[in-house]
């Protein structure tokens, strides 16, 4: 395979310019990181020690626009990403600088290992440990039960892609991960994992083995209500006839197990 050295050098030159040239404004940083302008002010304040940004363009004075290099945007993105999940501010500089060094190492060809993930956790002395692992890592690291993980190479790839889009006047790719939809309760009709429910002739859900009215009475006693096929927790209205409530529960449980046994027998 023939290597196109000119194309390679051009790509390297573009990457160096992206990282090193102060050309990105606060709105650009906000679009990439998801932070507000006020949060950016918070991050670049030297007194807070969130990230260590050098250059007159970072704090140019009143009436002048801040400009950031791609490397600085990457550092802010790293610090902001981990701050959202509770990483302590006092260690943000060290983490952000490791991310920046990784990006420069990749461009310089000094990064031998691939897919860097940075694992962080508090130590007994109050400091935070930083443990880098890679796709090539063979020996399983010794870690506490819970750690904070930053996918460093993914952060670098996504940030550089977005910075390049800004430079080229293109639409900035959105790498936001949508929030997962909550799983339905296994006790609800929507899931019906435990075979608690069936639909009557009217199309309404009711407990297996009980009528609609009996279901309503038992659900009130249990502190449940239905909204369509969603099961809601509400304030329980205890029925004084406890024997009747026990009868309804027993009848429902017996019918449910019959239904489960029938379904299993037909699998």
C-alpha positions as CSV (number, residue, x, y, z in Angstrom):
1,X,0.0,0.0,0.0
2,X,1.4,3.4,-1.0
3,X,1.4,6.1,1.6
4,X,0.3,9.5,0.5
5,X,2.9,11.5,2.4
6,X,1.6,14.9,1.3
7,X,-1.9,14.1,2.5
8,X,-0.5,12.8,5.8
9,X,1.6,15.9,6.3
10,X,-1.4,18.1,5.5
11,X,-3.5,16.3,8.0
12,X,-0.8,16.6,10.7
13,X,-0.4,20.3,9.9
14,X,-4.2,20.8,10.2
15,X,-4.2,19.0,13.5
16,X,-1.3,21.1,14.8
17,X,-3.1,24.3,13.8
18,X,-6.3,23.1,15.4
19,X,-4.5,22.5,18.7
20,X,-2.1,25.4,18.7
21,X,-3.8,28.4,17.1
22,X,-6.0,30.7,19.2
23,X,-9.1,30.8,16.9
24,X,-12.1,29.5,18.9
25,X,-14.5,31.9,20.7
26,X,-16.6,31.3,23.8
27,X,-19.7,30.3,21.8
28,X,-17.6,27.7,20.0
29,X,-16.5,26.3,23.4
30,X,-20.1,26.3,24.6
31,X,-21.3,24.3,21.6
32,X,-18.6,21.7,22.0
33,X,-18.6,21.3,25.7
34,X,-22.3,22.0,26.5
35,X,-21.2,24.5,29.1
36,X,-22.8,27.9,29.5
37,X,-20.7,31.1,29.0
38,X,-20.9,31.6,32.8
39,X,-19.5,28.1,33.3
40,X,-16.7,28.9,30.9
41,X,-15.8,31.9,32.9
42,X,-15.7,29.6,36.0
43,X,-13.4,27.2,34.2
44,X,-10.9,29.8,33.0
45,X,-10.7,31.7,36.3
46,X,-7.0,31.1,37.4
47,X,-8.1,31.4,41.0
48,X,-10.3,28.4,40.7
49,X,-7.6,26.1,39.3
50,X,-9.9,24.2,37.0
51,X,-7.7,24.3,33.9
52,X,-4.3,25.9,33.3
53,X,-4.7,28.1,30.2
54,X,-1.7,30.2,29.1
55,X,-1.8,33.1,26.6
56,X,-2.9,36.7,26.5
57,X,-5.8,35.8,24.3
58,X,-7.4,33.8,27.2
59,X,-7.8,36.9,29.4
60,X,-7.4,39.7,26.9
61,X,-9.0,42.4,29.0
62,X,-12.2,44.5,28.9
63,X,-13.8,44.9,25.5
64,X,-11.8,42.2,23.8
65,X,-12.9,38.7,22.9
66,X,-11.4,35.6,24.4
67,X,-9.9,33.2,22.0
68,X,-8.9,29.6,22.7
69,X,-6.6,27.1,21.1
70,X,-8.0,23.7,20.2
71,X,-5.8,22.3,23.0
72,X,-7.4,24.6,25.5
73,X,-10.9,23.8,24.3
74,X,-10.0,20.1,24.7
75,X,-8.8,20.7,28.3
76,X,-12.0,22.6,29.1
77,X,-14.1,19.8,27.6
78,X,-12.3,17.2,29.7
79,X,-12.7,19.2,32.9
80,X,-16.3,19.9,32.2
81,X,-17.1,16.3,31.3
82,X,-15.8,14.9,34.6
83,X,-17.1,17.8,36.7
84,X,-20.7,16.8,35.7
85,X,-20.3,13.4,37.3
86,X,-18.8,14.7,40.6
87,X,-15.0,14.8,39.9
88,X,-13.4,17.2,42.4
89,X,-12.3,20.6,40.9
90,X,-8.9,20.6,42.6
91,X,-7.8,17.7,40.4
92,X,-9.2,19.0,37.1
93,X,-5.9,20.6,36.0
94,X,-4.0,17.3,36.3
95,X,-6.7,15.4,34.4
96,X,-7.0,18.1,31.7
97,X,-3.3,18.2,31.1
98,X,-3.1,14.4,30.8
99,X,-5.8,14.6,28.1
100,X,-4.0,17.4,26.3
101,X,-0.7,15.5,26.4
102,X,-2.4,12.4,25.0
103,X,-3.8,14.5,22.1
104,X,-0.4,15.9,21.3
105,X,1.3,12.5,21.6
106,X,-1.2,11.1,19.1
107,X,-0.5,13.8,16.6
108,X,3.3,13.5,17.1
109,X,3.2,9.8,16.6
110,X,4.4,9.1,20.2
111,X,1.2,7.4,21.4
112,X,1.9,3.7,20.9
113,X,-1.1,2.3,22.7
114,X,-4.7,2.7,21.5
115,X,-8.0,3.6,23.1
116,X,-6.9,5.3,26.3
117,X,-9.3,5.3,29.2
118,X,-8.4,7.2,32.3
119,X,-9.7,5.7,35.6
120,X,-9.8,7.9,38.7
121,X,-10.7,7.2,42.3
122,X,-10.0,8.8,45.7
123,X,-7.1,7.3,47.7
124,X,-6.9,6.9,51.5
125,X,-4.7,10.0,51.9
126,X,-7.4,12.2,50.2
127,X,-5.6,12.5,46.8
128,X,-7.0,11.1,43.6
129,X,-5.4,8.2,41.7
130,X,-5.1,8.4,37.9
131,X,-4.8,5.0,36.2
132,X,-4.5,4.9,32.4
133,X,-5.6,1.7,30.6
134,X,-5.5,0.9,26.9
135,X,-6.9,-1.6,24.4
136,X,-3.6,-3.4,24.6
137,X,-3.6,-3.6,28.4
138,X,-3.4,-7.3,29.3
139,X,-3.0,-7.3,33.1
140,X,-6.2,-6.4,34.8
141,X,-5.7,-3.3,37.0
142,X,-6.2,-3.5,40.7
143,X,-9.1,-1.1,41.3
144,X,-11.6,-0.3,44.0
145,X,-15.2,-1.3,43.5
146,X,-16.2,2.1,42.1
147,X,-14.2,4.3,39.8
148,X,-14.7,7.3,37.5
149,X,-13.8,6.5,33.9
150,X,-13.0,9.1,31.2
151,X,-12.8,7.7,27.6
152,X,-9.9,9.9,26.6
153,X,-9.4,9.0,23.0
154,X,-13.1,9.2,22.3
155,X,-13.1,12.7,23.8
156,X,-10.2,13.7,21.7
157,X,-11.7,12.3,18.5
158,X,-15.1,14.0,19.0
159,X,-13.6,17.3,20.1
160,X,-11.2,17.5,17.1
161,X,-14.0,16.6,14.7
162,X,-16.1,19.4,16.1
163,X,-13.2,21.9,16.0
164,X,-12.4,21.0,12.4
165,X,-16.1,21.6,11.5
166,X,-15.9,25.1,13.0
167,X,-12.7,25.9,11.1
168,X,-14.3,24.7,7.9
169,X,-17.6,26.5,8.5
170,X,-19.5,23.2,8.6
171,X,-22.3,22.1,10.9
172,X,-20.9,21.0,14.2
173,X,-21.6,17.3,14.8
174,X,-23.6,16.5,18.0
175,X,-22.2,13.7,20.0
176,X,-24.7,14.1,22.9
177,X,-25.9,10.8,24.2
178,X,-29.7,10.7,24.8
179,X,-30.9,9.8,28.2
180,X,-32.0,6.2,28.4
181,X,-35.7,5.5,28.6
182,X,-36.7,4.2,32.0
183,X,-37.4,0.5,32.0
184,X,-41.1,-0.2,32.8
185,X,-41.8,-1.7,36.3
186,X,-41.9,-5.5,36.1
187,X,-45.1,-5.2,38.2
188,X,-46.8,-2.9,35.7
189,X,-49.2,-3.9,32.8
190,X,-46.6,-2.3,30.4
191,X,-44.1,-5.0,31.3
192,X,-46.4,-7.7,32.9
193,X,-43.2,-9.6,33.7
194,X,-44.9,-11.3,36.6
195,X,-48.1,-12.0,34.8
196,X,-50.1,-9.9,37.2
197,X,-52.5,-8.4,34.6
198,X,-54.9,-9.2,31.9
199,X,-57.3,-7.0,29.9
200,X,-61.1,-7.3,30.3
201,X,-63.7,-7.1,27.6
202,X,-63.7,-3.3,28.0
203,X,-60.0,-3.1,27.3
204,X,-59.0,-2.1,30.8
205,X,-56.3,-3.8,32.8
206,X,-57.2,-5.7,35.9
207,X,-55.5,-8.1,38.2
208,X,-55.5,-11.8,37.1
209,X,-58.3,-13.6,38.9
210,X,-60.1,-10.4,40.0
211,X,-62.7,-8.1,38.5
212,X,-62.1,-4.5,37.7
213,X,-63.9,-3.4,40.9
214,X,-61.9,-5.9,43.0
215,X,-58.7,-4.7,41.3
216,X,-59.5,-1.1,42.2
217,X,-60.2,-2.0,45.8
218,X,-57.0,-4.0,46.2
219,X,-54.8,-1.4,44.4
220,X,-56.1,1.3,46.7
221,X,-55.2,-0.8,49.7
222,X,-51.7,-1.4,48.2
223,X,-51.1,2.2,47.3
224,X,-51.1,1.7,43.5
225,X,-53.0,3.4,40.6
226,X,-53.0,2.9,36.9
227,X,-52.3,5.6,34.2
228,X,-52.9,3.7,31.0
229,X,-50.5,0.8,31.3
230,X,-48.2,2.5,33.7
231,X,-48.3,1.6,37.4
232,X,-48.1,4.6,39.8
233,X,-47.3,4.7,43.5
234,X,-49.9,6.7,45.4
235,X,-51.0,7.1,49.0
236,X,-52.6,3.9,50.2
237,X,-56.2,3.9,51.3
238,X,-56.3,1.0,53.7
239,X,-59.5,-1.0,53.6
240,X,-60.8,-1.8,57.1
241,X,-62.0,-5.2,56.0
242,X,-58.6,-7.0,56.2
243,X,-60.1,-10.5,55.7
244,X,-61.5,-9.3,52.4
245,X,-58.2,-7.8,51.4
246,X,-56.5,-11.1,52.2
247,X,-59.0,-13.0,50.2
248,X,-58.5,-10.8,47.1
249,X,-54.7,-11.1,47.4
250,X,-54.9,-14.9,47.8
251,X,-57.3,-15.2,44.8
252,X,-55.0,-13.0,42.7
253,X,-51.8,-14.9,43.6
254,X,-53.4,-18.3,42.9
255,X,-54.7,-17.2,39.5
256,X,-51.3,-15.6,38.7
257,X,-49.4,-18.8,39.3
258,X,-51.9,-20.8,37.3
259,X,-51.3,-18.3,34.5
260,X,-47.6,-18.6,34.8
261,X,-47.6,-22.3,34.9
262,X,-49.9,-22.4,31.8
263,X,-47.6,-20.1,29.9
264,X,-44.5,-22.0,30.9
265,X,-46.1,-25.3,29.8
266,X,-46.7,-23.9,26.3
267,X,-43.2,-22.5,25.8
